[in-house]
Amino acid sequence: MRLKTVGRRSGKERIAILGYYEDGRNLVTMAMNGWAKGEPAWWLNLQAHPDATVETKDGLRAMHGRAALGDERARLWARWREMGDDVDGYATLRPSGTAVVVLEPRQDSGLDG
């Protein structure tokens, strides 16, 4: 997906290309910065301005981003593991953990979603 966020400092549109999977109407991705330790800029931007737009093969969607917590995070993390990625190995690189990011459709946008 192509994620469009608002820069937390610049206020300008920023774009990131991310892998994701669908969980019902939600899109799920991980706050990865390649395999580097730092938080990705898109995730810092999304935390500051949670409303974003994503473009997938199905078109544009207005979304609201948040970190999954608790049982939801465990369930979504397990799904990544099923896909064969070494997510558990990646998680050990970052002391704060890797956020599992849920993008939920916004109802107020006028865009599909």
C-alpha positions in Angstrom: 0.0 0.0 0.0 0.9 3.6 -0.4 0.5 5.4 2.9 0.1 9.2 2.8 0.7 10.9 6.2 1.2 14.5 7.3 4.7 15.2 8.4 4.8 15.8 12.2 7.2 18.7 11.9 6.8 19.9 8.3 3.0 19.6 8.0 3.7 18.4 4.4 2.3 15.2 2.8 4.7 12.2 3.1 4.4 8.9 1.3 5.6 5.5 2.3 5.2 2.2 0.5 4.4 -0.6 3.0 3.5 -4.3 3.1 0.2 -5.0 4.8 -2.5 -7.6 5.1 -6.3 -7.2 5.6 -8.0 -7.9 8.8 -11.7 -7.4 8.0 -12.0 -3.8 6.9 -8.7 -2.9 8.6 -5.3 -2.9 7.1 -2.4 -4.1 9.3 1.3 -3.3 8.9 4.3 -3.2 11.2 6.3 -0.1 12.2 9.5 -1.3 10.5 12.4 0.8 9.4 13.9 -1.9 7.2 15.7 -3.9 9.7 17.2 -0.9 11.5 16.5 -0.1 15.1 15.0 3.4 14.8 11.3 4.1 14.4 10.2 4.8 10.8 9.3 8.4 10.0 5.9 7.3 8.7 5.0 5.8 12.1 6.1 8.9 14.0 4.0 11.0 11.6 1.0 8.8 12.0 1.3 8.9 15.8 1.3 12.8 15.6 -1.5 12.9 12.9 -3.4 9.6 13.0 -5.7 10.4 10.0 -4.1 9.2 6.7 -4.9 8.1 3.2 -3.9 4.8 1.8 -3.9 3.6 -1.8 -4.2 -0.1 -2.6 -5.1 -1.9 -5.8 -8.8 -1.3 -4.7 -8.3 2.5 -4.7 -8.0 5.3 -2.1 -9.2 4.9 1.4 -9.4 7.4 4.3 -8.0 5.7 7.4 -7.2 6.3 11.0 -4.0 4.7 12.4 -3.3 3.3 15.8 -1.1 0.7 17.5 -2.6 -2.6 18.4 -2.4 -3.5 22.0 -2.8 -6.6 24.2 -4.6 -9.6 22.8 -5.3 -7.8 19.5 -1.5 -7.2 19.0 -0.7 -10.8 19.9 -3.3 -12.1 17.3 -2.1 -9.7 14.6 1.6 -10.5 15.3 0.9 -14.2 15.1 -0.6 -13.7 11.6 2.6 -12.0 10.5 4.5 -15.0 11.8 2.3 -17.4 9.8 3.4 -15.5 6.6 6.9 -16.7 7.1 8.7 -13.5 8.0 11.2 -13.6 10.9 9.1 -11.1 12.9 10.3 -12.5 16.2 13.9 -12.0 15.2 13.2 -8.5 14.1 11.4 -7.7 17.3 14.5 -8.4 19.4 16.4 -5.5 17.6 14.3 -2.8 19.2 14.0 -2.4 23.0 10.7 -0.6 22.7 9.2 -3.4 20.6 7.8 -3.2 17.1 4.4 -1.6 16.8 1.7 -3.5 15.0 -0.2 -0.7 13.2 -3.9 -0.9 12.5 -5.4 1.4 9.9 -9.2 1.6 10.4 -11.6 3.1 7.8 -12.7 6.7 8.6 -16.4 7.2 8.2 -16.2 11.0 7.7 -14.1 11.1 4.6 -16.3 10.6 1.5 -13.7 8.1 0.2 -14.4 4.4 -0.1 -13.5 2.5 3.0 
